[in-house]
Amino acid sequence: KSAQLKRTVSLLSKRQQEVIHLKFYENLTNDQIAQVMNISTPAATNLLSQALKSLREQWRLLFFVLYALFILL
């Protein structure tokens, strides 16, 4: 799962990857993320939300493909 997550994160834009790293690896708050990235707090919140949405969509697609392959084989 860790490798799949890394692969999925690599599909995100660089800024989305950065916001995910800051939030979940550095454990920063949205206010701190905004300061590090030199953006407003609402912009940091929106960027994080978009990144998580994209991760969920990619994860679902990957799961569906793996499930379909398992059924077909």
Biopython code that builds the backbone (N, CA, C, O; Angstrom):
import numpy as np
from Bio.PDB.StructureBuilder import StructureBuilder

atoms = [
    (1, "LYS", "N", (0.827, -1.199, 0.000)),
    (1, "LYS", "CA", (0.000, 0.000, 0.000)),
    (1, "LYS", "C", (0.866, 1.255, 0.000)),
    (1, "LYS", "O", (0.516, 2.261, -0.616)),
    (2, "SER", "N", (1.980, 1.187, 0.685)),
    (2, "SER", "CA", (2.869, 2.338, 0.733)),
    (2, "SER", "C", (3.392, 2.684, -0.655)),
    (2, "SER", "O", (3.438, 3.857, -1.027)),
    (3, "ALA", "N", (3.780, 1.682, -1.412)),
    (3, "ALA", "CA", (4.273, 1.916, -2.773)),
    (3, "ALA", "C", (3.159, 2.470, -3.658)),
    (3, "ALA", "O", (3.400, 3.350, -4.485)),
    (4, "GLN", "N", (1.938, 1.955, -3.485)),
    (4, "GLN", "CA", (0.806, 2.448, -4.277)),
    (4, "GLN", "C", (0.524, 3.905, -3.932)),
    (4, "GLN", "O", (0.238, 4.718, -4.812)),
    (5, "LEU", "N", (0.608, 4.226, -2.645)),
    (5, "LEU", "CA", (0.360, 5.607, -2.222)),
    (5, "LEU", "C", (1.411, 6.534, -2.802)),
    (5, "LEU", "O", (1.079, 7.615, -3.290)),
    (6, "LYS", "N", (2.676, 6.131, -2.759)),
    (6, "LYS", "CA", (3.744, 6.955, -3.326)),
    (6, "LYS", "C", (3.531, 7.160, -4.822)),
    (6, "LYS", "O", (3.720, 8.262, -5.338)),
    (7, "ARG", "N", (3.137, 6.096, -5.513)),
    (7, "ARG", "CA", (2.887, 6.183, -6.944)),
    (7, "ARG", "C", (1.726, 7.145, -7.214)),
    (7, "ARG", "O", (1.789, 7.964, -8.131)),
    (8, "THR", "N", (0.683, 7.040, -6.419)),
    (8, "THR", "CA", (-0.483, 7.901, -6.593)),
    (8, "THR", "C", (-0.129, 9.358, -6.307)),
    (8, "THR", "O", (-0.556, 10.253, -7.035)),
    (9, "VAL", "N", (0.641, 9.597, -5.261)),
    (9, "VAL", "CA", (1.052, 10.961, -4.921)),
    (9, "VAL", "C", (1.911, 11.541, -6.042)),
    (9, "VAL", "O", (1.848, 12.740, -6.316)),
    (10, "SER", "N", (2.707, 10.703, -6.685)),
    (10, "SER", "CA", (3.576, 11.199, -7.762)),
    (10, "SER", "C", (2.774, 11.716, -8.955)),
    (10, "SER", "O", (3.312, 12.447, -9.786)),
    (11, "LEU", "N", (1.500, 11.350, -9.052)),
    (11, "LEU", "CA", (0.642, 11.828, -10.132)),
    (11, "LEU", "C", (0.104, 13.233, -9.872)),
    (11, "LEU", "O", (-0.426, 13.875, -10.779)),
    (12, "LEU", "N", (0.236, 13.703, -8.649)),
    (12, "LEU", "CA", (-0.236, 15.044, -8.294)),
    (12, "LEU", "C", (0.730, 16.099, -8.816)),
    (12, "LEU", "O", (1.879, 15.799, -9.142)),
    (13, "SER", "N", (0.251, 17.334, -8.891)),
    (13, "SER", "CA", (1.138, 18.443, -9.252)),
    (13, "SER", "C", (2.170, 18.631, -8.142)),
    (13, "SER", "O", (1.988, 18.140, -7.028)),
    (14, "LYS", "N", (3.243, 19.339, -8.451)),
    (14, "LYS", "CA", (4.308, 19.566, -7.459)),
    (14, "LYS", "C", (3.773, 20.307, -6.233)),
    (14, "LYS", "O", (4.152, 19.993, -5.104)),
    (15, "ARG", "N", (2.914, 21.268, -6.446)),
    (15, "ARG", "CA", (2.356, 22.019, -5.308)),
    (15, "ARG", "C", (1.448, 21.133, -4.461)),
    (15, "ARG", "O", (1.439, 21.241, -3.234)),
    (16, "GLN", "N", (0.683, 20.259, -5.115)),
    (16, "GLN", "CA", (-0.165, 19.339, -4.362)),
    (16, "GLN", "C", (0.695, 18.344, -3.587)),
    (16, "GLN", "O", (0.375, 18.003, -2.448)),
    (17, "GLN", "N", (1.781, 17.878, -4.197)),
    (17, "GLN", "CA", (2.691, 16.985, -3.493)),
    (17, "GLN", "C", (3.287, 17.684, -2.275)),
    (17, "GLN", "O", (3.419, 17.090, -1.205)),
    (18, "GLU", "N", (3.642, 18.950, -2.454)),
    (18, "GLU", "CA", (4.225, 19.718, -1.355)),
    (18, "GLU", "C", (3.234, 19.875, -0.207)),
    (18, "GLU", "O", (3.599, 19.693, 0.955)),
    (19, "VAL", "N", (1.991, 20.208, -0.519)),
    (19, "VAL", "CA", (1.011, 20.412, 0.539)),
    (19, "VAL", "C", (0.716, 19.098, 1.273)),
    (19, "VAL", "O", (0.506, 19.110, 2.486)),
    (20, "ILE", "N", (0.697, 17.977, 0.566)),
    (20, "ILE", "CA", (0.506, 16.666, 1.206)),
    (20, "ILE", "C", (1.686, 16.365, 2.121)),
    (20, "ILE", "O", (1.501, 15.897, 3.245)),
    (21, "HIS", "N", (2.896, 16.632, 1.644)),
    (21, "HIS", "CA", (4.090, 16.389, 2.455)),
    (21, "HIS", "C", (4.061, 17.234, 3.732)),
    (21, "HIS", "O", (4.309, 16.733, 4.829)),
    (22, "LEU", "N", (3.760, 18.501, 3.570)),
    (22, "LEU", "CA", (3.743, 19.395, 4.735)),
    (22, "LEU", "C", (2.674, 18.980, 5.746)),
    (22, "LEU", "O", (2.905, 19.038, 6.954)),
    (23, "LYS", "N", (1.519, 18.569, 5.259)),
    (23, "LYS", "CA", (0.412, 18.222, 6.151)),
    (23, "LYS", "C", (0.645, 16.890, 6.861)),
    (23, "LYS", "O", (0.470, 16.796, 8.076)),
    (24, "PHE", "N", (1.037, 15.861, 6.112)),
    (24, "PHE", "CA", (1.048, 14.524, 6.676)),
    (24, "PHE", "C", (2.425, 14.005, 7.077)),
    (24, "PHE", "O", (2.523, 13.077, 7.880)),
    (25, "TYR", "N", (3.482, 14.586, 6.533)),
    (25, "TYR", "CA", (4.828, 14.157, 6.916)),
    (25, "TYR", "C", (5.476, 15.126, 7.888)),
    (25, "TYR", "O", (6.246, 14.720, 8.758)),
    (26, "GLU", "N", (5.162, 16.418, 7.740)),
    (26, "GLU", "CA", (5.699, 17.430, 8.645)),
    (26, "GLU", "C", (4.700, 17.807, 9.742)),
    (26, "GLU", "O", (5.046, 18.520, 10.684)),
    (27, "ASN", "N", (3.462, 17.326, 9.614)),
    (27, "ASN", "CA", (2.395, 17.578, 10.598)),
    (27, "ASN", "C", (2.149, 19.061, 10.851)),
    (27, "ASN", "O", (1.957, 19.482, 11.992)),
    (28, "LEU", "N", (2.158, 19.845, 9.782)),
    (28, "LEU", "CA", (1.904, 21.276, 9.914)),
    (28, "LEU", "C", (0.411, 21.562, 9.835)),
    (28, "LEU", "O", (-0.352, 20.824, 9.212)),
    (29, "THR", "N", (0.019, 22.644, 10.476)),
    (29, "THR", "CA", (-1.363, 23.110, 10.371)),
    (29, "THR", "C", (-1.529, 23.823, 9.030)),
    (29, "THR", "O", (-0.547, 24.109, 8.346)),
    (30, "ASN", "N", (-2.761, 24.102, 8.664)),
    (30, "ASN", "CA", (-3.014, 24.824, 7.416)),
    (30, "ASN", "C", (-2.402, 26.228, 7.458)),
    (30, "ASN", "O", (-1.910, 26.721, 6.443)),
    (31, "ASP", "N", (-2.433, 26.868, 8.625)),
    (31, "ASP", "CA", (-1.807, 28.188, 8.775)),
    (31, "ASP", "C", (-0.300, 28.093, 8.541)),
    (31, "ASP", "O", (0.275, 28.937, 7.855)),
    (32, "GLN", "N", (0.335, 27.077, 9.106)),
    (32, "GLN", "CA", (1.774, 26.896, 8.924)),
    (32, "GLN", "C", (2.113, 26.563, 7.471)),
    (32, "GLN", "O", (3.107, 27.047, 6.930)),
    (33, "ILE", "N", (1.280, 25.737, 6.849)),
    (33, "ILE", "CA", (1.479, 25.400, 5.437)),
    (33, "ILE", "C", (1.410, 26.667, 4.593)),
    (33, "ILE", "O", (2.225, 26.869, 3.693)),
    (34, "ALA", "N", (0.438, 27.512, 4.887)),
    (34, "ALA", "CA", (0.285, 28.764, 4.140)),
    (34, "ALA", "C", (1.543, 29.617, 4.269)),
    (34, "ALA", "O", (1.992, 30.209, 3.287)),
    (35, "GLN", "N", (2.109, 29.685, 5.457)),
    (35, "GLN", "CA", (3.326, 30.474, 5.667)),
    (35, "GLN", "C", (4.499, 29.888, 4.889)),
    (35, "GLN", "O", (5.234, 30.622, 4.229)),
    (36, "VAL", "N", (4.678, 28.567, 4.963)),
    (36, "VAL", "CA", (5.788, 27.913, 4.270)),
    (36, "VAL", "C", (5.675, 28.083, 2.759)),
    (36, "VAL", "O", (6.669, 28.327, 2.076)),
    (37, "MET", "N", (4.454, 27.952, 2.245)),
    (37, "MET", "CA", (4.244, 28.024, 0.801)),
    (37, "MET", "C", (4.019, 29.456, 0.309)),
    (37, "MET", "O", (3.880, 29.697, -0.891)),
    (38, "ASN", "N", (3.987, 30.405, 1.255)),
    (38, "ASN", "CA", (3.790, 31.819, 0.939)),
    (38, "ASN", "C", (2.476, 32.053, 0.193)),
    (38, "ASN", "O", (2.425, 32.755, -0.817)),
    (39, "ILE", "N", (1.412, 31.438, 0.730)),
    (39, "ILE", "CA", (0.063, 31.619, 0.189)),
    (39, "ILE", "C", (-0.868, 31.893, 1.364)),
    (39, "ILE", "O", (-0.470, 31.758, 2.521)),
    (40, "SER", "N", (-2.087, 32.272, 1.072)),
    (40, "SER", "CA", (-3.055, 32.533, 2.143)),
    (40, "SER", "C", (-3.533, 31.218, 2.747)),
    (40, "SER", "O", (-3.425, 30.164, 2.121)),
    (41, "THR", "N", (-4.056, 31.286, 3.956)),
    (41, "THR", "CA", (-4.578, 30.087, 4.611)),
    (41, "THR", "C", (-5.727, 29.470, 3.820)),
    (41, "THR", "O", (-5.749, 28.250, 3.654)),
    (42, "PRO", "N", (-6.694, 30.264, 3.318)),
    (42, "PRO", "CA", (-7.745, 29.649, 2.489)),
    (42, "PRO", "C", (-7.183, 28.965, 1.244)),
    (42, "PRO", "O", (-7.680, 27.914, 0.839)),
    (43, "ALA", "N", (-6.150, 29.553, 0.635)),
    (43, "ALA", "CA", (-5.539, 28.931, -0.548)),
    (43, "ALA", "C", (-4.880, 27.603, -0.165)),
    (43, "ALA", "O", (-4.965, 26.630, -0.914)),
    (44, "ALA", "N", (-4.229, 27.561, 0.991)),
    (44, "ALA", "CA", (-3.602, 26.318, 1.464)),
    (44, "ALA", "C", (-4.667, 25.260, 1.732)),
    (44, "ALA", "O", (-4.488, 24.091, 1.390)),
    (45, "THR", "N", (-5.760, 25.667, 2.338)),
    (45, "THR", "CA", (-6.861, 24.750, 2.622)),
    (45, "THR", "C", (-7.451, 24.200, 1.332)),
    (45, "THR", "O", (-7.711, 23.002, 1.226)),
    (46, "ASN", "N", (-7.665, 25.078, 0.344)),
    (46, "ASN", "CA", (-8.206, 24.648, -0.951)),
    (46, "ASN", "C", (-7.245, 23.715, -1.670)),
    (46, "ASN", "O", (-7.669, 22.711, -2.242)),
    (47, "LEU", "N", (-5.963, 24.032, -1.647)),
    (47, "LEU", "CA", (-4.960, 23.204, -2.306)),
    (47, "LEU", "C", (-4.916, 21.813, -1.673)),
    (47, "LEU", "O", (-4.841, 20.809, -2.380)),
    (48, "LEU", "N", (-4.963, 21.757, -0.361)),
    (48, "LEU", "CA", (-4.974, 20.471, 0.343)),
    (48, "LEU", "C", (-6.233, 19.683, 0.002)),
    (48, "LEU", "O", (-6.171, 18.476, -0.233)),
    (49, "SER", "N", (-7.364, 20.361, -0.026)),
    (49, "SER", "CA", (-8.624, 19.712, -0.357)),
    (49, "SER", "C", (-8.593, 19.135, -1.766)),
    (49, "SER", "O", (-9.025, 18.003, -1.986)),
    (50, "GLN", "N", (-8.086, 19.907, -2.714)),
    (50, "GLN", "CA", (-7.993, 19.438, -4.095)),
    (50, "GLN", "C", (-7.038, 18.253, -4.211)),
    (50, "GLN", "O", (-7.307, 17.305, -4.949)),
    (51, "ALA", "N", (-5.932, 18.305, -3.489)),
    (51, "ALA", "CA", (-4.961, 17.209, -3.524)),
    (51, "ALA", "C", (-5.567, 15.927, -2.962)),
    (51, "ALA", "O", (-5.387, 14.850, -3.531)),
    (52, "LEU", "N", (-6.279, 16.042, -1.857)),
    (52, "LEU", "CA", (-6.910, 14.863, -1.250)),
    (52, "LEU", "C", (-8.000, 14.296, -2.154)),
    (52, "LEU", "O", (-8.146, 13.080, -2.273)),
    (53, "LYS", "N", (-8.760, 15.178, -2.784)),
    (53, "LYS", "CA", (-9.799, 14.724, -3.720)),
    (53, "LYS", "C", (-9.174, 13.958, -4.878)),
    (53, "LYS", "O", (-9.664, 12.899, -5.271)),
    (54, "SER", "N", (-8.103, 14.496, -5.413)),
    (54, "SER", "CA", (-7.411, 13.837, -6.520)),
    (54, "SER", "C", (-6.846, 12.485, -6.073)),
    (54, "SER", "O", (-6.925, 11.507, -6.816)),
    (55, "LEU", "N", (-6.283, 12.426, -4.878)),
    (55, "LEU", "CA", (-5.762, 11.157, -4.350)),
    (55, "LEU", "C", (-6.867, 10.118, -4.225)),
    (55, "LEU", "O", (-6.688, 8.958, -4.596)),
    (56, "ARG", "N", (-8.011, 10.545, -3.700)),
    (56, "ARG", "CA", (-9.140, 9.612, -3.561)),
    (56, "ARG", "C", (-9.581, 9.087, -4.919)),
    (56, "ARG", "O", (-9.834, 7.893, -5.073)),
    (57, "GLU", "N", (-9.674, 9.973, -5.902)),
    (57, "GLU", "CA", (-10.101, 9.560, -7.243)),
    (57, "GLU", "C", (-9.095, 8.598, -7.865)),
    (57, "GLU", "O", (-9.487, 7.586, -8.445)),
    (58, "GLN", "N", (-7.811, 8.901, -7.753)),
    (58, "GLN", "CA", (-6.772, 8.026, -8.302)),
    (58, "GLN", "C", (-6.759, 6.678, -7.586)),
    (58, "GLN", "O", (-6.591, 5.638, -8.222)),
    (59, "TRP", "N", (-6.936, 6.693, -6.265)),
    (59, "TRP", "CA", (-6.936, 5.465, -5.478)),
    (59, "TRP", "C", (-8.111, 4.572, -5.880)),
    (59, "TRP", "O", (-7.957, 3.359, -6.021)),
    (60, "ARG", "N", (-9.285, 5.180, -6.061)),
    (60, "ARG", "CA", (-10.463, 4.417, -6.496)),
    (60, "ARG", "C", (-10.228, 3.799, -7.867)),
    (60, "ARG", "O", (-10.562, 2.635, -8.086)),
    (61, "LEU", "N", (-9.661, 4.562, -8.787)),
    (61, "LEU", "CA", (-9.376, 4.061, -10.127)),
    (61, "LEU", "C", (-8.387, 2.901, -10.058)),
    (61, "LEU", "O", (-8.588, 1.879, -10.716)),
    (62, "LEU", "N", (-7.342, 3.044, -9.285)),
    (62, "LEU", "CA", (-6.352, 1.976, -9.134)),
    (62, "LEU", "C", (-6.997, 0.730, -8.538)),
    (62, "LEU", "O", (-6.755, -0.380, -9.012)),
    (63, "PHE", "N", (-7.804, 0.903, -7.519)),
    (63, "PHE", "CA", (-8.485, -0.228, -6.883)),
    (63, "PHE", "C", (-9.402, -0.924, -7.884)),
    (63, "PHE", "O", (-9.431, -2.153, -7.948)),
    (64, "PHE", "N", (-10.149, -0.149, -8.662)),
    (64, "PHE", "CA", (-11.061, -0.719, -9.646)),
    (64, "PHE", "C", (-10.301, -1.531, -10.693)),
    (64, "PHE", "O", (-10.716, -2.636, -11.044)),
    (65, "VAL", "N", (-9.188, -0.987, -11.191)),
    (65, "VAL", "CA", (-8.385, -1.686, -12.198)),
    (65, "VAL", "C", (-7.822, -2.979, -11.624)),
    (65, "VAL", "O", (-7.870, -4.022, -12.276)),
    (66, "LEU", "N", (-7.291, -2.917, -10.410)),
    (66, "LEU", "CA", (-6.745, -4.128, -9.780)),
    (66, "LEU", "C", (-7.841, -5.165, -9.544)),
    (66, "LEU", "O", (-7.622, -6.360, -9.743)),
    (67, "TYR", "N", (-9.003, -4.714, -9.126)),
    (67, "TYR", "CA", (-10.127, -5.622, -8.904)),
    (67, "TYR", "C", (-10.555, -6.271, -10.219)),
    (67, "TYR", "O", (-10.793, -7.477, -10.272)),
    (68, "ALA", "N", (-10.650, -5.470, -11.276)),
    (68, "ALA", "CA", (-11.038, -5.999, -12.584)),
    (68, "ALA", "C", (-10.020, -7.005, -13.084)),
    (68, "ALA", "O", (-10.403, -8.039, -13.631)),
    (69, "LEU", "N", (-8.739, -6.734, -12.913)),
    (69, "LEU", "CA", (-7.692, -7.669, -13.327)),
    (69, "LEU", "C", (-7.800, -8.973, -12.537)),
    (69, "LEU", "O", (-7.639, -10.059, -13.094)),
    (70, "PHE", "N", (-8.069, -8.859, -11.256)),
    (70, "PHE", "CA", (-8.202, -10.046, -10.403)),
    (70, "PHE", "C", (-9.385, -10.910, -10.869)),
    (70, "PHE", "O", (-9.278, -12.135, -10.916)),
    (71, "ILE", "N", (-10.491, -10.279, -11.205)),
    (71, "ILE", "CA", (-11.681, -11.005, -11.665)),
    (71, "ILE", "C", (-11.428, -11.683, -13.012)),
    (71, "ILE", "O", (-11.860, -12.813, -13.238)),
    (72, "LEU", "N", (-10.722, -10.981, -13.905)),
    (72, "LEU", "CA", (-10.474, -11.514, -15.244)),
    (72, "LEU", "C", (-9.432, -12.627, -15.256)),
    (72, "LEU", "O", (-9.449, -13.479, -16.144)),
    (73, "LEU", "N", (-8.541, -12.628, -14.295)),
    (73, "LEU", "CA", (-7.501, -13.663, -14.273)),
    (73, "LEU", "C", (-7.958, -14.791, -13.454)),
    (73, "LEU", "O", (-7.234, -15.775, -13.300)),
]
sb = StructureBuilder()
sb.init_structure("model")
sb.init_model(0)
sb.init_chain("A")
sb.init_seg("    ")
for serial, (resi, resn, name, xyz) in enumerate(atoms, 1):
    if name == "N":
        sb.init_residue(resn, " ", resi, " ")
    sb.init_atom(name, np.array(xyz, "f"), 0.0, 1.0, " ", f" {name:<3s}", serial, name[0])
structure = sb.get_structure()
